[in-house]
Amino acid sequence: MAPQIQSPDDSSLPANRDEWKALATSAALSEKIFILTPVPTIILDSSLRICEVSDSHLSLTNSTREDFVGCSIFDVPLSTIPISSLPVLLGAIRIAVSTKAVQIIGQPLGSPSLTMTPIFAASSFTYLVIEVIRQ
């Protein structure tokens, strides 16, 4: 059965194209989309501190946003990332940042895999997006 799509109250919708453009470029919209993504996701800043975590990741790990935000990725339990070991995590981060390429970390069959996507502003490492891919 297809999911039910609910349309918002018309009064909350932008009235014209300029208002739509403003909404589309707003940080609030980007943040809302990220938080509500069905893909469990963690965003790290350039110092590898967690700056945001999706609701789907919180649900997957039975955690709260406060358990993650502001923590170094190395200070949270590996099971909440989820990854098998600290050396694997560190190696994948190093490769993703040094190559500026997406890294996919496979896990044993039945366990989630991870995708690490480095984000650069010009040539400066800015963020690392970690997504949990459920098999």
C-alpha positions in Angstrom: 0.0 0.0 0.0 1.3 3.4 -0.9 2.1 5.9 1.9 -0.5 8.5 2.5 0.6 12.0 1.4 -0.8 14.9 3.4 -0.8 18.3 2.0 0.0 21.2 4.4 -2.6 23.8 5.3 -2.6 26.2 2.3 -2.0 29.2 4.7 1.5 27.8 5.4 2.5 27.6 1.8 4.5 30.4 0.1 2.2 32.7 -1.9 4.4 33.4 -4.9 7.6 32.3 -6.6 9.9 34.7 -4.7 8.6 33.3 -1.4 9.3 29.8 -2.7 12.8 30.8 -3.7 13.4 32.2 -0.3 12.1 29.1 1.4 14.2 26.8 -0.9 17.4 28.6 0.0 16.7 28.9 3.7 18.8 27.0 6.2 15.6 26.0 8.0 14.4 24.0 5.0 17.7 22.3 4.5 17.9 21.4 8.2 14.3 20.1 8.2 14.9 17.9 5.2 18.1 16.5 6.7 16.6 15.8 10.1 13.6 14.0 8.5 15.6 11.9 5.9 14.8 8.2 6.2 18.5 7.4 5.8 20.2 7.3 9.2 22.8 10.2 8.9 25.4 11.9 11.1 27.1 15.1 10.0 30.6 15.9 11.4 32.4 19.2 11.2 36.0 19.6 10.1 37.2 18.8 13.7 35.2 15.6 13.5 32.6 16.7 16.1 29.0 15.7 15.4 27.0 18.8 14.4 23.8 17.1 13.5 22.1 13.7 13.4 18.9 12.7 11.6 15.8 11.5 13.4 16.1 8.2 11.6 19.6 7.7 13.1 18.3 8.5 16.5 15.5 5.9 16.0 18.0 3.3 14.8 20.2 3.7 17.8 17.6 4.4 20.4 19.4 7.6 21.2 18.7 11.3 21.7 20.2 14.2 19.8 22.0 15.3 23.0 23.8 11.9 23.0 25.5 12.9 19.8 25.6 16.7 19.0 28.9 18.3 20.2 30.7 15.0 20.7 33.7 13.9 18.9 32.9 11.0 16.6 35.5 9.0 18.6 33.7 9.6 21.9 30.4 7.9 21.0 30.0 4.2 21.2 30.9 2.5 17.9 27.6 0.6 18.0 25.8 3.9 17.5 27.7 4.7 14.3 27.6 1.6 13.6 31.0 0.4 12.7 33.1 -2.6 13.7 36.2 -0.9 15.1 37.9 2.4 15.7 40.8 1.7 13.2 38.2 1.0 10.5 36.4 4.3 11.3 39.6 6.3 11.4 41.0 4.8 8.2 37.7 5.4 6.3 37.7 9.1 7.5 41.3 9.6 6.5 40.7 8.1 3.0 37.5 10.0 2.4 39.1 13.3 3.3 42.5 12.8 1.6 40.9 11.5 -1.7 37.9 13.9 -1.5 35.9 10.8 -2.5 32.9 8.9 -1.1 34.0 5.9 0.9 31.8 2.8 1.4 32.5 0.6 4.3 31.0 -2.8 4.0 30.1 -4.8 7.0 29.4 -8.5 7.6 26.2 -9.7 5.8 23.1 -8.6 7.7 24.9 -5.6 9.3 24.5 -2.0 8.0 27.2 -0.6 5.7 28.3 3.1 5.9 28.8 5.7 3.3 31.2 8.6 4.1 30.9 11.7 1.9 33.5 14.5 2.5 32.2 18.0 1.8 34.7 20.7 0.8 34.3 24.4 0.5 36.9 25.4 -2.2 39.8 23.2 -1.1 39.0 23.3 2.6 37.5 20.2 4.3 34.3 21.4 5.9 32.0 18.4 6.7 31.8 14.7 6.6 28.4 13.0 6.0 28.1 9.5 7.4 25.0 7.5 6.2 24.0 4.1 7.4 22.9 1.8 4.6 20.7 -1.0 5.9 20.9 -4.2 4.0 
